[in-house]
Amino acid sequence: MSKPSELIVWPGKPYPLGSTWDGEGVNFAIFSEHAEAVALCLFDEEGRREIHRIMMREQTDQVWHCYLPEARPEQLYGFRVWGPYEPSKGLRFNHHKLLLDPYAKQIRNGIRWHDSHFGYRVGHRNEDLSFDRRDSAPGMLKSVVIDPAFTWGSDRAPNIPWHRTVIYEVHVKGFTARHPDVSPALRGTYAGLATAPVIDYLTRLGVTAVELMPVHTFIDDRHLIERGLRNYWGYNTIGFFAPEPRYCATGSVNEFKTMVKTLHSAGIEVILDVVYNHTAEGNQLGPTLSFRGIDNSVYYRLVGDNPRYYMDYTGTGNTLNMRHPRVLQLIMDSLRYWALEMHVDGFRFDLAATLARELHEVDRLGAFLDIIHQDPVLSQVKLIAEPWDLGEGGYQVGKFPVGWAEWNDKYRDAVRSYWKGDGGIIGELAYRVTGSSDLYARSGRRPYASVNFVTAHDGFTLQDLVSYNSKHNEANGEENRDGTDNNRSWNCGVEGPTDDPEIKRLRALQKRNLLATLFLSQGVPMLLAGDAIGHTQGGNNNAYCQDNEISWLDWSPEHMDTELLSFVRRLIALRKDHSVFRRRNFFQGRQIRGAGIKDIAWLRPDGEEMTDEEWNQEFARCLGVSLSGQAADEVDERGQPVHDDNFLLLMNAHHEEIPFVVPEAPSGSGWFAILDTSCQTTRNPDAYYPAAAKYPLQARSLALLVERDPNRVRRTDRRRSSAA
């Protein structure tokens, strides 16, 4: 760079926002509706020294802009914004605070917490009278100019249909931080996720999409750092365009792109968990890092009659102001950037109900949802809502519009309660395992609107779900007050680890029951990373601040549950091979035209169909369901129907064995068991069950039977024996 007196500054353009390298120089543009002046600050390579401060003289439509013909990629920068400091009026300008560019594509120099990051004098009783004049730049994050060039080559989105999708929820760091087959230099990084051992694991497991927990740049809360903890989960965003730098081994944005390209080559989609409902700046006592100092009253929802305070629908201190067109633009620009420039395949929206709020109420047709629906790019990617927030009326499961899938916590609760042994739940369970038609059918949505899960990052892992009755979050430093108490878990007789072989057997059985239910249900299954190998967090159901061995997956042979891993692989393969478990349309419960059988039938243990009165019986804990392969709605390339096998799914959450009378098979043949969770595979793979035979459905177990002609099965077995 030249000396300050020789620095060349051109007017530049108001669009695009952020810093844009055009091959010759860099354009800088930042929106602020109420600012009185804006300065662009350039820093040395280490980000320690401010080497230029350029007053941005040009302003177009409330966008401040300039062009530096001598600037280059890798330039570190930030902004200072002048304006009134009147917290009681919602105005919190303070030019002593260096501010991140909301459109920064890369962010470096992790924050070093100091009182200077706050716009007011920390500890002062009156914010209006405590304007802080200390410079925050020395310990502040820095925005970075990037060169967006990248060779995508023949990269193509896998475009997995929704009904064939199997989601795997992954934490970028935690997945490989302890992986012995990943180079130590790459563990916990984007590059680590793209290594051959990880790709091989994912493809052999059979998942079709990884859902990455937040990778937008986030910060560690000051109170966590002071307790020796970190914000591990990352739901504390400060940069909506920049990949989180702590997951980057090379320091280049291209590392993320390479990860996406590599996963695509393996046929795996990349879905991002995104947090657009709030930012890391917190409430009125939070730091001034970006949006607050650029234009507080524009970016945040403030209390109408007292704008000193923030509307908090998220439990984090603030809520982004979706009513302002520039805030909507910010979010839409961010989403398009990740879809078009980073090639991601979809988004899971944290606390998505907040994004739909126009005024106070959740508006099902809010501006954000309308804009997404008509957008030619974003309407074509996978959109998943966490359909609730903490505000009044914030629970919106089943109420998002066509084109959206939803995390279905009703599914989680019903499946957990059923296998825990709760009574009176079979009616609810029936709705959930068939795609939750009561939630989604009336609005024209399909079964795959329901993203089914038994566990997720928030809550117990699968191992802990069957090992603990209560949460054990003492390591979080909040006296075990944090995290939910509504776990619907069962420790199988002992709280925590045990050497009792019977309890260990029962826990393994319960895990198989939960997983088998998940993958044999209609909808989109989501598996939490680590559940297939027995990962435990020691009973911590809110490990958001545990960036350590509590959260990181343990891949050591002595701790991996390889039998469970094989079981999960088999379940996913079974789902992929049989379209009856991944229908595109809801069951109708009616006779199939010309077939004389129903597409689905619910059965009592005596083999007869359930009556309306029996669905609500408190003692009922056993249920069967007959699934017709002739009703499977898979089609081939020419649009012709592809029929599947007929299946009989039996579930027994009772503590004793129940002889289940099998019904007459739809095609007049008999039944063979291909899956029985009581013994991992089948109790007797050669056993044939004709109509009215009794299947020995073991206590707390699930069995899957398929219709087969016994004569054909025997002929096939003889041919296999001869070949052997």
Secondary structure, DSSP 8 states (H G I E B T S, - for coil): ---GGG---B---S-SSEEEE-SS-EEEEEE-SS-SEEEEEEE-TTS-SEEEEEE--EEETTEEEEEETT--TT-EEEEEEE--EEGGGTEE--TTS-B--TT-S-EES-----GGGSSB-TT-S-GGG-B--S--GGGS-EEE--------TT-------GGG--EEEE-HHHHHTT-TTS-TTTTTSHHHHTSHHHHHHHHHHT-SEEEE---EEE---HHHHHTT----S---EEEEEEE-GGG-SSS-THHHHHHHHHHHHTT-EEEEEE--S--TT-STTS--SSHHHHHHHHHB-B-TT-TTSB--SSSSS--B-TTSHHHHHHHHHHHHIIIIIS---EEEETTHHHHTBSSSSB-TT-HHHHHHHH-TTGGGSEEEE----SSTT---TT-S-TT-EEE-HHHHHHHHHHHHT-SS-HHHHHHHHTT-HHHHTTTT--GGGEEE-S--SSS--HHHHTT-SS---GGGTSTT-SS-S------TTSSS----HHHHHHHHHHHHHHHHHHHTSSSEEEEETTGGGT---TT-S--TT--STTTS----TTT--HHHHHHHHHHHHHHHH-GGGS-SS----SB-TTT-SBSEEEE-TTSSB--GGGGG-TT--EEEEEE-GGG--EE-TTS-EE----EEEEEE-SSS-EEEE----TTS-EEEEEEEGGGSS-S-TT-EE-TT-EEEE-TTEEEEEEEE-HHHHHHHHHHHHHH-
